[in-house]
Amino acid sequence: MMAGWIVVNAFYSSPKFDELHEWLKRSAGEARLTTTMVTNAQVQGLLRRGERPEWVLFWDKDVHVARLIEAFGIRCLNSARAIEMCDDKSRTYLELLAQDIPQPETWVVPLRFASTAWDDSCFVDDAIDAMGLPLVAKEAFGSFGAQVHLVHSRDELVGFLDNLGTAPALLQRFVASSTGRDLRLQVVGDQVVAAIERNAQAGEFRANLTHGGTAHANAPTVAQRDLALATTAALGLDFAGVDLLFGEDGVPVVCEVNSNAHFVNISQITGIDVGRAIMEHIRDA
């Protein structure tokens, strides 16, 4: 059996995360892999004492610890670079832009070194002129649709920017044709192994299940599958959840990419064990 670590965060836990971690451990056993659950706080001590797994499933966003593991010549899945690219939505956008992956028009909020008053900034009016209103305002870091806002007016946009402090963020054209719905495609290796369509509850533009949305199994089109696979290849991902929007005339566009996508819901809805697919990919890679 191949022996590896499943690295999780030592400083955050919840029933949702605990369920997922147990699923990963069970899936590893079903794939005939020997695993040890290790926290990011334990990694450096274990390496110092000479422990060397054959591989690491890095189910965390602590990219510095992931890079440390890689510096010891140990393969991380996903890689530190891929996790970092997905964790920062601005970096996701810029990397996919460089590789001509279709996305909504996006403006990266300029870097600030202190809190800023935005009312007189040319950036505000230039962004509105380019993308119109409403537009989507996102902090660069965040999960489950948190820190994502639909901005309807100039005043709302100024308020969002004023409240950011120095946090990185981005603005995106609102894709009206996809209001309240999106697709989550789960990619493992070079295959889309499962897909769901998510639909928001009334009055909510975000389709995330965390915000009360519903979901059903979906058979993605060839174009949707190809876009999800091109996206994960562009970011160097072994596995990921790729969120697609329904663009004009049904043309799919990438909304976000999740390197550590929580797969319990998609597994239960589709009947496809995503955790097992990930572990079999590790075994066979």
C-alpha positions as a printed Julia matrix, in Angstrom:
285×3 Matrix{Float64}:
   0.0    0.0     0.0
   1.12   3.56   -0.7
   1.41   5.56    2.54
   0.46   9.22    2.59
  -0.72  12.09    4.73
  -4.04  13.89    4.6
  -3.17  17.39    5.81
  -5.97  19.47    7.34
  -6.06  22.7     9.3
  -5.4   22.49   13.04
  -7.19  25.71   13.87
 -10.6   25.3    12.3
 -13.17  22.58   12.67
 -16.89  22.2    12.18
 -19.27  19.28   11.69
 -19.19  19.96    7.94
 -15.39  19.8     7.8
 -15.23  16.82   10.18
 -17.63  14.85    7.95
 -15.52  15.6     4.89
 -12.27  14.6     6.61
 -13.77  11.29    7.72
 -15.02  10.72    4.17
 -11.5   11.23    2.82
 -10.06   8.78    5.35
 -12.7    6.17    4.49
 -12.19   6.7     0.75
  -8.45   6.18    1.14
  -9.05   2.79    2.72
 -11.46   1.81   -0.05
  -8.76   2.74   -2.58
  -6.2    0.59   -0.69
  -4.16   3.57    0.48
  -2.62   3.85    3.92
  -3.11   7.34    5.3
  -2.43   9.37    8.42
  -4.45  12.48    9.23
  -1.95  15.27    9.97
  -2.58  18.92   10.79
  -0.65  21.83    9.36
   0.64  22.47   12.9
   2.22  18.98   13.04
   3.91  18.93    9.64
   7.18  20.66   10.52
   7.78  18.57   13.64
   7.12  15.35   11.76
   9.48  16.32    8.95
  12.16  17.32   11.46
  11.89  13.87   13.05
  12.47  12.26    9.67
   8.96  11.18    8.7
   8.47  11.19    4.94
   5.13  10.2     3.38
   5.1    9.06   -0.24
   2.49  11.7    -1.05
   0.33  14.31    0.65
  -3.32  15.1     0.03
  -3.19  18.76    1.09
  -6.75  19.57    2.17
  -5.96  23.03    3.47
  -5.04  26.5     2.19
  -1.81  26.88    4.16
   0.33  27.28    1.05
   3.5   27.98    3.04
   3.3   24.56    4.7
   2.48  22.99    1.34
   5.57  24.59   -0.18
   7.64  23.33    2.74
   6.45  19.79    2.09
   7.31  20.14   -1.59
  10.77  21.45   -0.66
  11.4   18.03    0.91
  10.67  16.41   -2.44
   7.22  15.14   -1.44
   4.4   15.39   -3.94
   1.4   17.46   -2.83
  -2.0   17.04   -4.4
  -3.03  19.7    -5.12
   0.28  21.51   -5.48
   0.99  24.6    -3.4
   0.93  26.75   -6.53
  -2.43  25.4    -7.67
  -3.98  25.93   -4.23
  -2.62  29.47   -4.11
  -3.99  30.23   -7.58
  -7.48  29.13   -6.55
  -7.52  30.63   -3.07
  -6.97  34.15   -4.42
  -9.79  34.95   -6.86
  -7.73  37.74   -8.44
  -4.91  35.32   -9.21
  -7.41  32.81  -10.6
  -8.8   35.46  -12.93
  -5.38  36.65  -14.12
  -4.03  33.15  -14.74
  -7.12  32.13  -16.71
  -7.1   35.44  -18.59
  -3.54  34.75  -19.74
  -4.71  31.41  -21.14
  -7.86  32.72  -22.86
 -10.29  30.87  -20.59
 -13.75  32.52  -20.87
 -14.72  34.54  -17.76
 -16.98  37.5   -16.99
 -15.27  40.83  -17.58
 -13.31  41.52  -14.41
 -11.52  44.48  -12.84
  -8.94  43.91  -10.1
  -9.22  46.44   -7.28
  -5.91  48.35   -7.07
  -3.51  47.74   -4.18
  -3.79  50.1    -1.2
  -1.43  50.47    1.75
  -4.04  52.05    4.03
  -7.81  52.44    4.16
  -8.98  54.66    1.33
 -11.98  56.87    0.56
 -13.12  55.89   -2.94
 -15.81  58.46   -3.76
 -13.49  60.63   -5.87
 -11.54  57.77   -7.46
 -11.59  57.46  -11.25
 -11.51  53.68  -10.76
 -15.13  53.67   -9.55
 -16.56  55.44  -12.59
 -14.29  53.65  -15.04
 -15.41  50.26  -13.71
 -19.09  51.23  -13.92
 -18.63  52.59  -17.45
 -17.0   49.3   -18.48
 -19.3   46.78  -16.79
 -22.5   48.61  -15.99
 -24.74  48.09  -12.98
 -25.49  45.93  -11.18
 -22.06  44.36  -10.9
 -20.59  41.68   -8.65
 -18.08  42.76   -6.01
 -15.94  40.05   -4.41
 -13.23  39.97   -1.85
 -10.33  37.96   -3.26
 -10.38  35.49   -0.36
 -13.49  33.7     0.84
 -15.51  30.5     0.51
 -19.14  29.37    0.24
 -20.18  32.61   -1.48
 -19.19  34.73    1.51
 -17.82  38.2     0.8
 -19.64  38.24   -2.56
 -22.07  41.11   -3.15
 -24.37  42.3    -5.92
 -23.85  46.07   -6.18
 -26.72  48.07   -7.69
 -25.49  51.66   -7.48
 -22.4   53.83   -7.44
 -22.96  54.54   -3.73
 -23.1   50.81   -2.98
 -19.88  50.24   -4.87
 -18.13  53.08   -3.03
 -19.39  51.61    0.26
 -18.04  48.17   -0.61
 -14.64  49.6    -1.52
 -14.51  51.87    1.54
 -15.2   48.9     3.82
 -12.44  46.77    2.3
  -9.6   48.46    4.13
  -6.54  47.03    2.41
  -8.09  43.65    1.54
  -7.7   42.55   -2.11
 -10.88  42.36   -4.18
 -12.26  42.29   -7.7
 -15.32  43.49   -9.59
 -17.09  41.46  -12.26
 -19.73  42.04  -14.89
 -23.05  40.61  -13.68
 -24.05  37.7   -15.92
 -27.81  38.26  -15.94
 -28.47  35.12  -18.0
 -27.2   33.05  -15.06
 -29.02  34.88  -12.26
 -29.51  32.55   -9.33
 -28.09  29.45  -10.99
 -24.76  27.91  -11.84
 -23.06  24.58  -12.45
 -20.55  22.86  -10.19
 -18.4   20.38  -12.12
 -16.13  18.14  -10.08
 -12.94  17.35  -11.97
 -10.57  14.57  -10.96
  -7.53  14.07  -13.16
  -8.66  14.51  -16.75
 -12.29  13.59  -16.11
 -15.43  15.41  -15.01
 -16.67  12.82  -12.52
 -19.82  14.55  -11.27
 -21.88  17.68  -11.9
 -24.81  19.49  -10.34
 -26.88  22.53  -11.22
 -27.43  24.83   -8.25
 -30.39  27.19   -7.94
 -30.69  30.06   -5.48
 -33.59  30.59   -3.14
 -35.97  33.45   -3.96
 -34.35  36.87   -3.63
 -30.77  35.51   -3.59
 -28.43  35.84   -6.58
 -25.82  33.38   -5.22
 -26.6   29.74   -5.96
 -24.43  28.31   -3.15
 -26.17  25.67   -1.06
 -24.79  27.42    2.03
 -27.1   30.35    1.22
 -30.21  28.2     0.97
 -29.94  27.07   -2.63
 -31.05  23.73   -4.01
 -29.28  21.41   -6.42
 -29.89  18.48   -8.72
 -27.67  16.19  -10.76
 -26.7   17.54  -14.15
 -25.35  16.05  -17.37
 -23.0   18.8   -18.61
 -22.64  19.59  -22.28
 -19.43  18.92  -24.18
 -18.64  22.65  -24.05
 -19.11  22.75  -20.29
 -16.95  19.66  -19.75
 -14.23  20.96  -22.04
 -14.17  24.33  -20.28
 -13.92  22.74  -16.83
 -11.03  20.51  -17.97
  -9.25  23.39  -19.71
  -9.58  25.42  -16.51
  -8.08  22.78  -14.22
  -5.28  22.15  -16.71
  -4.52  25.88  -16.88
  -4.21  26.04  -13.09
  -2.29  22.77  -12.72
  -4.93  21.07  -10.58
  -5.2   17.34   -9.9
  -8.79  17.8    -8.75
 -11.15  20.73   -8.23
 -14.68  22.0    -8.21
 -15.21  24.33  -11.17
 -18.17  26.71  -11.02
 -19.57  27.74  -14.4
 -22.13  30.4   -15.26
 -24.64  30.24  -18.11
 -23.4   33.01  -20.38
 -25.25  34.7   -23.22
 -26.63  32.2   -25.76
 -25.76  29.4   -23.34
 -22.01  29.83  -23.72
 -20.39  28.76  -20.42
 -18.01  31.03  -18.54
 -15.89  30.31  -15.47
 -17.07  31.88  -12.24
 -14.71  30.37   -9.64
 -12.43  27.39   -9.07
 -12.16  25.54   -5.76
  -9.02  23.46   -5.2
 -10.44  21.9    -2.01
 -14.1   21.79   -3.01
 -16.41  20.29   -0.39
 -17.72  17.27   -2.23
 -20.16  15.75    0.28
 -23.24  17.41   -1.24
 -22.33  16.66   -4.86
 -21.57  13.03   -3.91
 -24.9   12.62   -2.14
 -26.9   14.32   -4.89
 -25.31  12.43   -7.79
 -24.55   9.12   -6.07
 -20.93   9.42   -7.25
 -18.28   9.09   -4.54
 -15.98  12.01   -5.31
 -13.71  11.2    -2.36
 -13.11   7.71   -3.72
 -12.4    9.14   -7.19
  -9.78  11.48   -5.71
  -8.08   8.69   -3.8
  -8.07   6.37   -6.81
  -6.49   9.18   -8.82
  -3.74   9.47   -6.21
  -3.23   5.71   -6.23
  -3.03   5.46   -9.99
  -1.13   8.68  -10.78
